[in-house]
């Protein structure tokens, strides 16, 4: 799929998003979407109709769907019912003629924990309820140090903040790491910085993380660092403020933490951050 070529216009959603999708997909006799449910900050979970919007959509469609503030569309991580962002995705998939989905739920070892298949919207809704139970994690608050591993979304830096899915609220009373504490993101970043057609530097929706409404509070009076053998500082500072540190290995990071917290420290470790949801 190329989001600039081989597209066909098939109408608009009720929320006003123009639907340009892959022509080969639209002209197929039977359309199957294969995907995985993982927590998503706006769509509730990945999977389902997301294989169509934004998966095989044109750039104009993708951009319109990613600017919900202009259309008063709301979304929330782990939420399906009453999620207008998800509702538009489901509607777009229906208009495009998605017939059938096969979606999985993965565990912390990268193995398949469950498989769901059938009519797209109903199947996804059932899978979403199960995913909420599987990924639900009892969290803790007011920690000195929070260590968030980006697996399984650890192939590129631009996906690394998915490690903070467990920290879905900006309510100060439910801050996992308190002011004055340290946030550590661990990511292999085996593909380096990666690329995002909307949000990368120079792209139409580029916003530095310290200016982003969902993340800027995290940098307020907290230390922030990446541990990754495959990143360079240039990758970091295109998207993060200059005080963010980069460590090539855990030992050098640990030395700095011991210097900041010479006595005891309260530490929370999330080994599979992108798949962990705060359990109410």
C-alpha positions in Angstrom: 0.0 0.0 0.0 1.1 3.5 -0.8 -0.9 6.3 0.9 -0.3 8.6 -2.1 -1.0 6.3 -5.0 -3.5 3.8 -6.3 -6.4 5.2 -4.3 -10.1 5.4 -4.8 -12.6 7.8 -3.2 -15.6 5.9 -1.7 -17.4 8.7 0.2 -17.3 10.2 3.7 -17.8 9.0 7.2 -20.6 10.6 9.2 -17.9 12.5 11.0 -16.8 14.2 7.7 -13.6 12.3 7.0 -13.1 11.7 3.2 -12.4 8.1 2.5 -9.6 7.4 0.0 -8.5 3.8 0.2 -6.4 1.3 -1.6 -8.0 0.5 -5.0 -6.8 -3.1 -5.1 -8.4 -3.7 -1.7 -11.7 -2.1 -2.7 -12.0 -4.1 -5.9 -11.3 -7.4 -4.2 -14.2 -9.9 -4.0 -13.6 -10.8 -0.3 -11.6 -8.7 2.1 -9.9 -10.2 5.2 -8.2 -8.1 7.9 -5.4 -9.7 9.9 -4.1 -7.9 13.0 -3.4 -7.8 16.7 -5.1 -6.0 19.6 -2.8 -3.8 21.6 -3.8 -0.8 23.7 -4.1 2.4 21.7 -4.3 5.9 23.2 -7.2 6.9 21.0 -8.8 3.9 19.2 -9.0 1.8 22.4 -7.0 -1.0 20.8 -5.3 -1.6 17.5 -6.9 -4.3 15.3 -10.4 -4.6 13.8 -11.2 -1.9 11.2 -8.0 -0.1 11.9 -6.5 -2.3 9.1 -8.6 -0.1 6.8 -8.4 3.3 8.6 -5.6 4.2 8.7 -4.0 1.0 7.5 -4.8 1.1 3.8 -6.1 4.7 3.6 -4.9 7.7 1.7 -2.9 10.5 3.4 -5.8 12.9 3.3 -8.0 10.4 5.1 -5.3 9.5 7.6 -4.7 13.2 8.5 -8.4 13.9 8.9 -8.9 10.9 11.2 -5.9 12.0 13.3 -7.2 15.5 13.9 -10.3 14.7 16.0 -10.2 17.9 17.9 -11.6 19.7 14.8 -14.6 17.3 14.8 -15.0 16.8 18.6 -14.1 13.2 18.3 -13.1 11.6 21.6 -11.0 8.5 22.2 -9.5 6.7 25.1 -7.0 3.9 25.7 -8.6 0.5 26.3 -12.1 1.9 25.6 -14.4 0.7 22.8 -17.9 1.4 23.8 -18.7 5.1 23.5 -15.3 5.8 21.8 -16.0 8.0 18.8 -12.6 7.5 17.3 -13.2 3.8 17.2 -16.7 4.4 15.9 -15.3 6.2 12.8 -12.8 3.5 12.2 -15.5 0.8 12.3 -17.7 2.9 10.0 -14.9 3.4 7.5 -14.2 -0.4 7.4 -17.8 -1.1 6.8 -18.0 1.4 3.9 -14.9 -0.1 2.4 -16.4 -3.6 2.6 -14.2 -5.3 5.1 -15.8 -8.8 5.3 -13.9 -10.7 7.9 -11.2 -10.2 10.5 -8.7 -12.5 12.2 -7.3 -10.8 15.3 -5.0 -12.0 18.0 -4.1 -11.1 21.6 -0.5 -11.5 22.5 1.2 -12.2 25.9 4.4 -10.8 27.4 6.5 -13.4 25.6 5.3 -12.3 22.2 3.2 -15.5 21.9 -0.5 -15.7 20.9 -2.8 -15.8 23.9 -6.1 -15.8 22.0 -7.5 -15.7 18.4 -10.8 -14.1 17.4 -12.3 -14.3 13.9 -15.6 -13.4 12.2 -17.7 -10.3 11.3 -15.4 -7.3 11.9 -17.2 -5.1 14.4 -18.8 -7.7 16.5 -15.7 -9.8 16.6 -13.5 -6.9 17.6 -15.8 -5.8 20.4 -15.7 -9.3 21.9 -11.9 -9.4 21.5 -11.6 -6.0 23.1 -13.3 -7.1 26.3 -11.0 -10.0 26.6 -7.9 -7.9 25.8 -8.8 -5.5 28.6 -8.8 -8.5 31.0 -5.5 -9.9 29.7 -3.6 -6.6 29.6 -5.1 -5.2 32.8 -2.4 -4.4 35.4 -2.6 -3.1 38.9 -0.5 0.0 39.0 1.3 1.9 41.7 1.8 5.6 42.2 4.3 8.1 43.5 7.4 6.1 42.7 10.9 7.6 42.7 11.8 5.6 39.5 9.6 4.1 36.8 11.2 1.7 34.3 9.1 1.1 31.2 10.1 -1.6 28.7 8.8 -0.9 25.1 8.5 -4.5 24.1 6.8 -5.5 21.8 6.8 -2.0 20.2 10.6 -1.7 20.6 11.8 -1.8 17.0 11.9 2.0 16.6 12.2 5.1 18.8 9.0 6.7 17.5 7.0 3.9 19.0 8.8 4.0 22.3 6.3 6.1 24.3 3.8 3.2 23.9 5.8 1.9 26.9 3.8 4.4 28.9 0.4 3.0 28.0 0.0 2.0 31.6 0.4 5.7 32.6 -2.8 6.8 30.7 -3.9 9.5 33.1 -2.3 12.9 33.8 -4.1 13.0 37.2 -1.3 14.0 39.6 -2.7 11.7 42.2 -2.2 8.7 39.8 1.2 9.7 38.6 3.4 6.5 38.5 6.5 8.6 38.9 6.3 11.6 41.2 7.8 15.0 40.6 11.5 14.9 41.2 11.6 11.3 40.1 13.0 9.6 37.0 11.3 7.9 34.0 13.4 5.3 32.1 12.3 4.0 28.7 14.0 0.8 27.6 13.9 0.1 23.9 16.0 -2.0 21.5 15.2 0.4 18.7 16.6 -2.2 16.3 15.5 -0.1 13.4 16.8 3.1 14.9 14.5 6.2 15.0 12.0 4.8 12.5 9.6 6.9 10.5 6.1 8.2 10.8 4.4 9.7 7.8 2.4 12.1 9.9 4.4 12.8 13.0 8.0 12.6 12.0 10.2 15.7 11.7 9.2 17.7 8.7 5.8 15.9 8.3 2.5 17.7 8.5 1.6 16.8 12.1 5.1 16.9 13.7 5.0 18.0 17.3 7.9 17.7 19.8 7.0 15.5 22.7 7.6 18.2 25.2 5.0 20.3 23.4 2.5 17.4 22.9 -0.6 17.7 24.9 -0.5 14.0 26.0 3.1 13.9 27.0 4.5 17.4 27.9 3.6 17.1 31.6 5.8 14.0 31.9 8.9 16.3 31.4 7.8 18.7 34.1 10.3 18.4 37.1 11.2 14.8 36.2 14.3 13.3 34.7 13.7 11.3 31.6 16.1 8.9 29.9 16.3 6.2 27.2 18.3 3.0 27.5 19.0 1.7 24.0 22.1 0.3 22.2 20.9 1.5 18.8 19.9 5.1 19.2 22.0 8.2 18.8 21.4 11.6 20.4 20.3 13.2 17.1 17.4 10.7 17.1 16.4 11.8 20.6 16.6 15.5 20.2 14.6 15.8 17.1 11.6 14.8 19.3 12.6 15.4 22.9 14.0 18.2 25.0 17.8 18.5 25.5 17.7 17.4 29.1 16.6 13.8 28.1 19.5 11.4 28.5 20.5 8.5 26.4 22.3 5.5 27.8 23.7 2.7 25.6 23.5 0.1 28.3 21.8 -0.6 31.6 25.0 -0.4 33.7 25.7 3.2 32.9 22.0 4.1 33.6 22.1 2.3 36.9 25.3 4.3 37.9 23.4 7.6 37.4 20.4 6.3 39.3 22.5 5.2 42.2 24.1 8.7 42.3 20.7 10.4 42.4 19.2 7.9 44.9 22.1 6.9 47.1 19.9 5.4 49.8 16.5 3.7 49.1 14.3 4.3 46.2 10.8 3.2 45.4 10.8 1.6 41.9 8.1 0.4 39.6 9.0 -1.9 36.6 6.7 -2.5 33.7 8.2 -5.2 31.6 5.7 -5.0 28.7 4.6 -1.4 28.8 2.8 -1.2 25.4 0.5 -4.2 26.4 -0.2 -3.1 29.9 -3.4 -1.2 30.8 -4.1 0.4 34.2 -6.6 -1.8 36.0 -9.3 0.2 37.8 
